[in-house]
């Protein structure tokens, strides 16, 4: 079995199959596996989406729910020797912005934490820059922050994929 790269970034649009693909990648890992969930369940629709994700995963996966302290969770889990799937960076960024934290500093802390991680790590993120220009400043700021974060992580990643209709396109 081919070992997982140290850092993999799986990009895609909403409902593109990116999470399922990332889960399949991590299923190939024979050691401990941790799923870091960044979503905060705020309504019934999100609760249903979380349930679908849980039902798909093997029960031996460790679950860490961490909406904000992602850098610390990554370091902690990789120190334990686990391969980690983060789903998803876009929701983490949303949480950071809603908490009115310094987005640039939080993203820098995430990048710095990667230097302390043993990997492998698979990040899932939405590609939000393919649509129309958002009509309000908050949405434009979010799109811009997400685009910059994706670019920085893609530059550090060993493997980058774009998933559309459940099919992966290898970018790097």
C-alpha positions as CSV (number, residue, x, y, z in Angstrom):
1,X,0.0,0.0,0.0
2,X,1.4,3.4,-1.0
3,X,1.9,5.7,2.0
4,X,0.0,8.9,2.2
5,X,1.8,12.2,1.4
6,X,2.6,14.4,4.4
7,X,0.1,17.0,3.3
8,X,-2.8,16.6,0.9
9,X,-5.3,19.3,0.0
10,X,-8.6,18.2,-1.5
11,X,-10.5,21.1,-3.1
12,X,-14.0,21.2,-4.6
13,X,-17.3,22.9,-4.7
14,X,-20.3,22.2,-2.5
15,X,-21.5,18.6,-2.8
16,X,-18.7,17.8,-5.2
17,X,-17.6,14.6,-3.4
18,X,-14.5,16.1,-1.9
19,X,-15.2,14.9,1.6
20,X,-16.0,11.4,0.5
21,X,-12.8,11.3,-1.7
22,X,-10.7,12.5,1.3
23,X,-12.2,9.9,3.5
24,X,-11.4,7.2,0.9
25,X,-7.8,8.4,0.9
26,X,-7.5,8.2,4.6
27,X,-9.1,4.8,4.6
28,X,-5.9,3.6,2.9
29,X,-3.9,4.5,6.0
30,X,-3.3,1.4,8.1
31,X,-2.5,3.2,11.4
32,X,-4.6,5.4,13.7
33,X,-6.9,7.9,12.0
34,X,-8.4,11.1,13.3
35,X,-11.2,13.1,11.8
36,X,-11.1,16.8,12.9
37,X,-14.5,18.3,12.3
38,X,-14.6,22.1,12.2
39,X,-18.4,22.4,11.7
40,X,-20.6,23.8,14.4
41,X,-24.1,22.4,14.3
42,X,-26.4,25.3,14.2
43,X,-29.5,23.9,12.5
44,X,-31.2,20.7,11.5
45,X,-29.8,20.7,8.0
46,X,-26.2,20.8,9.3
47,X,-27.0,18.1,11.9
48,X,-28.2,15.9,9.0
49,X,-25.0,16.6,7.0
50,X,-22.9,15.7,10.0
51,X,-24.8,12.5,10.5
52,X,-24.2,11.5,6.9
53,X,-20.5,12.1,7.3
54,X,-20.4,10.1,10.6
55,X,-22.3,7.2,9.1
56,X,-19.8,6.9,6.2
57,X,-16.7,6.7,8.4
58,X,-15.3,3.5,10.0
59,X,-16.2,3.4,13.7
60,X,-12.5,3.1,14.6
61,X,-11.8,6.7,13.5
62,X,-11.2,9.1,16.3
63,X,-13.4,12.2,16.2
64,X,-12.2,15.6,17.4
65,X,-14.7,18.4,17.1
66,X,-12.7,21.6,17.0
67,X,-14.3,24.7,15.4
68,X,-11.5,27.2,16.3
69,X,-8.3,25.8,17.8
70,X,-7.4,23.8,14.6
71,X,-3.6,24.4,14.8
72,X,-3.4,23.0,18.3
73,X,-5.6,20.0,17.4
74,X,-3.5,19.2,14.4
75,X,-0.3,19.2,16.5
76,X,-1.9,17.2,19.3
77,X,-3.3,14.5,17.0
78,X,-0.2,14.1,14.8
79,X,2.0,13.8,17.9
80,X,-0.1,10.8,18.8
81,X,0.9,9.2,15.5
82,X,-2.5,9.6,13.8
83,X,-3.1,10.4,10.2
84,X,-5.6,13.3,10.2
85,X,-8.4,14.4,8.0
86,X,-9.6,18.0,8.5
87,X,-13.1,18.7,7.2
88,X,-13.2,21.4,6.5
89,X,-10.9,24.4,6.3
90,X,-13.7,26.6,4.8
91,X,-15.9,26.1,7.9
92,X,-12.9,26.7,10.2
93,X,-12.4,30.0,8.4
94,X,-16.0,30.8,8.7
95,X,-15.8,30.2,12.5
96,X,-12.7,32.3,12.8
97,X,-14.4,35.2,11.0
98,X,-17.7,34.9,13.0
99,X,-15.6,34.9,16.2
100,X,-14.1,38.2,15.0
101,X,-10.6,36.8,15.3
102,X,-7.6,38.1,13.3
103,X,-7.9,35.9,10.2
104,X,-4.4,36.6,9.0
105,X,-2.9,35.7,12.4
106,X,-5.1,32.5,12.7
107,X,-4.1,31.4,9.2
108,X,-0.4,32.0,10.0
109,X,-0.8,30.0,13.2
110,X,-2.2,27.1,11.1
111,X,0.7,27.3,8.7
112,X,3.2,27.4,11.6
113,X,1.6,24.4,13.2
114,X,2.2,22.4,10.0
115,X,5.9,22.6,10.7
116,X,5.3,20.8,14.0
117,X,3.1,18.0,12.5
118,X,4.3,14.6,11.6
119,X,1.5,14.0,9.1
120,X,0.0,12.7,7.1
121,X,-2.7,15.3,7.0
122,X,-5.6,15.6,4.5
123,X,-7.3,19.0,4.3
124,X,-10.7,19.4,2.7
125,X,-11.6,22.9,1.5
126,X,-14.2,24.6,-0.7
127,X,-13.0,26.4,-3.8
128,X,-15.2,29.5,-3.5
129,X,-13.6,31.7,-6.2
130,X,-15.2,30.1,-9.2
131,X,-18.6,31.9,-8.9
132,X,-19.9,35.4,-9.3
133,X,-18.4,38.3,-7.3
134,X,-20.2,38.4,-4.0
135,X,-22.5,41.5,-3.6
136,X,-21.3,42.4,0.0
137,X,-18.1,43.1,1.7
138,X,-18.2,40.3,4.2
139,X,-18.8,37.7,1.5
140,X,-16.0,39.2,-0.6
141,X,-13.6,39.2,2.3
142,X,-14.5,35.6,3.0
143,X,-13.9,34.6,-0.6
144,X,-10.5,36.4,-0.6
145,X,-9.4,34.9,2.7
146,X,-10.4,31.4,1.6
147,X,-8.6,31.8,-1.7
148,X,-5.4,33.0,-0.1
149,X,-5.5,30.2,2.5
150,X,-6.1,27.6,-0.2
151,X,-3.1,29.0,-2.2
152,X,-0.8,28.9,0.8
153,X,-1.8,25.4,1.8
154,X,-1.5,24.2,-1.9
155,X,2.0,25.6,-2.0
156,X,3.0,23.5,1.1
157,X,1.1,20.4,0.1
158,X,2.7,17.4,-1.5
159,X,-0.6,16.5,-3.3
160,X,-3.4,18.7,-4.4
161,X,-6.6,17.6,-6.0
162,X,-9.8,19.3,-7.3
163,X,-12.9,17.1,-7.0
164,X,-15.9,17.7,-9.3
165,X,-18.8,15.3,-9.6
166,X,-17.0,12.9,-7.3
167,X,-14.0,12.7,-9.7
168,X,-10.5,13.8,-8.7
169,X,-8.4,16.0,-10.9
170,X,-4.7,16.0,-9.8
171,X,-3.4,19.5,-9.7
172,X,-0.1,18.7,-7.9
